[in-house]
Amino acid sequence: MHVPESLQDLADSEAVQFLKRPKTVGRILAGIFSLVIFSSLLTDGYQNKTDSPKLYCVLNSNAMACNSAVGAGLLSFLCCLAFLLLDARESRIASSRFKTAFQLLDFILCVIWACVWFAGFCFLANQWQHTQYQFLLGSSTAQVVITFTFFSVLVSIFQAYLAFQELWEDTPVPYKRSLDEGAMVLTTLSPPSAANPTASSTFGLSYTSSALSPYLSTPKPPRLAMMPNN
């Protein structure tokens, strides 16, 4: 099957290669899951009972459960968008210190989000288990939110693994430059080797002449001879 040249160029483009990265795929999945969580709760997460026009959270009528899930989902979605933009410009970052700080921040946030989503999954599942009043439209919404919260835990762990692997591979070796400079200084100050007899003889002659120069330049005092008495 012949692939057109234009499609092949499109596949080799920088944008397509960026979207094929596992790190980018993880961020897109995390953003989609977060979008599903808070949009589902905002749409059908608050329902009224048959005997009251007041809106209640479908998760055990606990407003804290719905509000915390909506807030976490919205914040996670914005965080994914921000890091996607930073990932797109990561190749243009020249400073190695800023790049290392960015990777460290990415790893810390991924670990935090994994813990947040795990705690949220346990809390939402507990509230749904203790729900007594079954709403007509909110049952499926609650199940969808709990399911995608669990998926968000897995995606956050996957992102934390990728961030840790990238941080481990790109960490510079400490004192590498100092060791290289020290080796260069030792090489410069090392004595001449036996393979270069000219340098060795020159060094020896200069040392010998400088060492014997005081004796050669110092004049000898005249000797006094004793004349016999007649």
C-alpha angles and dihedrals in degrees: 000000000000116000115209116246093237092056091047091052089049091052091050094048122117094246094054092046089051092052091049093058114110089228092056093045090053093051092048092050091047090051093049093049091048090049091052092049100052097033092052092051092046091051105041105357095098117057135166126233123241093251097043136045091211117112118239132187112257089225102083090310087283109146091193091063094054095040094050092047092049092047094047092047094049093046092047091050092052091046091053091051092049093050092046089058091047091048090053090057096038093101090057094056107109100180112087092200093056091047092051091047090050092051091048091050090049092053093047093049092048091053091047092050091049090055092044094051092045091051090045092050092052092046096047093045090051092050092048091049091054095044109125103178114064113211120212097233105020103066096081091042092056092049092049092050093050092047095050091044088060091048089051089058091056093046092049091051089050091050091048090053092051092047092049092048092050092046091050094050096045098044108118119234109256117247092003093134092047091052092049091050091048091051090050091051092049090049091051094049097041116119118258114276127239090249089072106056093168093062090044094051092045091051091048094048094049091049093048095047092048091047095049097039095091091055095046096047098046110093119228116243116241118260120238115225121208114229117214119242117245 
